[in-house]
Amino acid sequence: MDLFVLKKIKEGDIKAFENIFKLYYTPLCLYATSITGKQEIAEEIVQDLFYVFWKERESLPILRSIKNYLYGAIRNRSLQYLEHQEVRQRYQNTVLTGEVPKSESDTPQDQLEYKELQSLVNRALGKLPERRLQIFRMHRFEGMKYAEIASSLSLSIKTVEAEMTKALQVLRKEIENYT
């Protein structure tokens, strides 16, 4: 049955997609909440998955079970969210406070290189136009999603995506010679 439903979805049958959405949305939200601990985040993760599911329906890598695919994708996305939160928290605790992270294995050379890289990144960010820098900070430092930024700044999501792409290109170019 899954292969038949998947075939209909891949052909663009919105009713088949809606049926899958209605069947799995709530259980997937509960599953994501059990991993992330946050209902609002869980709902975003599930909504994003269904958006991608529909958008990329023609090339979905589902071989047998839609249910297994959806639950696996939610598990992965939820764990990625938690990992991202942990990295963000560590970054805020170090970089944003101006402290250099120290561990027992850090040598003075490591600490110097970290400060150098930090300085390089700050210089690169200083070269960005004001709006691009604002979008970059909102996304990377405040953890806002593109849609939230677009709404907050009265821009289209595509504009936010384009500005982030340009900001990341500048950063990559600036630090490519560092490594």
C-alpha positions in Angstrom: 0.0 0.0 0.0 2.8 2.4 0.8 4.3 2.1 -2.6 0.9 2.9 -4.2 0.4 6.0 -2.0 4.0 7.1 -2.6 3.5 6.7 -6.4 0.4 8.9 -6.1 2.3 11.5 -4.1 5.2 11.5 -6.5 2.7 12.2 -9.3 1.4 15.2 -7.4 -1.7 13.8 -5.8 -2.4 16.4 -3.0 -5.1 14.3 -1.5 -2.7 11.3 -1.0 -0.2 13.7 0.6 -2.9 15.2 2.9 -3.9 11.8 4.0 -0.3 11.0 5.0 0.0 14.4 6.7 -3.2 13.8 8.7 -2.2 10.3 9.6 1.3 11.1 10.8 1.4 14.7 11.9 0.3 14.4 15.5 2.3 11.2 16.3 5.4 12.7 14.7 5.0 15.9 16.7 4.8 13.7 19.9 7.9 11.8 18.9 9.9 14.9 18.1 8.7 16.5 21.4 10.0 13.4 23.2 13.4 14.0 21.7 13.7 17.8 21.8 11.6 18.4 24.9 9.9 21.4 23.2 6.5 21.1 21.5 6.9 24.3 19.5 10.3 23.2 18.1 8.9 19.7 17.5 6.0 21.1 15.4 8.5 23.2 13.4 10.6 20.1 12.7 7.6 18.1 11.6 6.2 20.9 9.4 9.5 21.4 7.8 9.8 17.7 7.1 6.4 17.6 5.4 7.3 20.7 3.4 10.5 19.0 2.1 8.5 15.8 1.6 6.1 17.5 -0.7 8.7 19.7 -2.4 11.0 16.8 -3.2 8.4 14.2 -3.6 9.6 13.1 -7.0 13.0 12.1 -5.7 12.2 10.7 -2.2 14.5 7.9 -1.2 11.6 5.7 0.2 11.9 2.1 -0.7 9.2 0.4 1.4 7.7 2.3 4.3 6.6 5.9 4.4 6.1 5.5 8.2 9.7 4.4 8.7 11.0 7.2 6.5 9.1 9.8 8.4 10.1 8.6 11.8 13.7 8.2 10.8 13.8 11.7 9.3 12.2 13.2 12.5 14.6 11.4 14.7 17.6 12.7 12.7 16.2 16.3 12.5 15.4 16.3 16.2 18.9 15.1 17.1 20.4 17.7 14.7 18.4 20.4 16.5 19.8 19.3 19.9 23.3 19.2 18.5 22.9 22.6 17.0 21.6 24.0 20.3 24.6 22.5 22.2 27.1 24.0 19.7 25.3 27.4 19.8 25.3 27.4 23.6 29.1 26.6 23.7 29.7 29.3 21.1 27.7 31.9 23.1 29.6 30.9 26.3 32.9 31.4 24.6 33.0 33.7 21.6 30.2 36.1 22.6 31.7 36.6 26.1 35.1 37.2 24.6 36.6 34.2 26.4 38.9 31.8 24.6 37.8 28.2 25.3 40.4 26.4 27.3 40.8 22.7 27.7 43.7 20.8 29.2 45.0 19.9 25.8 45.0 23.5 24.5 48.5 24.8 24.1 49.3 28.6 24.0 49.6 28.1 20.3 46.1 26.7 20.0 44.7 29.7 22.0 46.6 32.1 19.9 45.3 30.5 16.7 41.8 30.7 18.1 42.1 34.4 18.8 43.5 34.9 15.4 40.7 33.1 13.7 38.2 35.0 15.9 39.7 38.3 14.7 39.6 37.2 11.1 35.9 36.3 11.4 35.1 39.6 13.0 37.0 41.5 10.3 35.1 39.6 7.6 31.8 40.3 9.4 32.8 44.0 9.5 33.0 44.0 5.7 29.4 43.0 5.3 26.7 45.5 4.4 24.5 46.4 7.4 21.4 44.5 6.3 23.4 41.4 5.4 25.2 41.5 8.8 21.9 41.9 10.6 20.5 38.9 8.8 23.6 36.9 9.5 23.6 37.8 13.2 19.9 37.0 13.6 20.3 33.6 12.0 23.7 32.5 13.4 23.8 34.2 16.8 20.1 34.4 17.8 19.1 31.2 16.1 16.2 32.7 14.1 14.9 30.8 11.1 14.8 32.4 7.7 11.0 32.8 7.9 11.3 34.6 11.2 14.0 36.9 9.9 12.0 37.7 6.8 8.9 38.5 8.8 10.8 40.6 11.3 12.6 42.7 8.6 9.7 42.7 6.1 11.7 40.8 3.5 11.0 37.8 1.4 12.4 34.4 2.5 14.3 34.3 -0.8 16.0 37.7 0.0 17.1 36.4 3.4 18.4 33.2 1.8 20.3 35.2 -0.8 21.8 37.5 1.9 22.9 34.5 4.0 24.5 32.9 1.0 26.5 36.1 0.2 27.5 36.5 3.8 28.8 32.9 4.0 30.7 33.4 0.7 32.5 36.4 2.1 33.4 34.4 5.3 34.6 31.4 3.4 36.7 33.6 1.1 38.2 35.4 4.1 39.1 32.3 6.0 40.2 30.0 3.2 43.7 31.3 3.3 43.8 30.9 7.1 43.7 27.1 7.0 
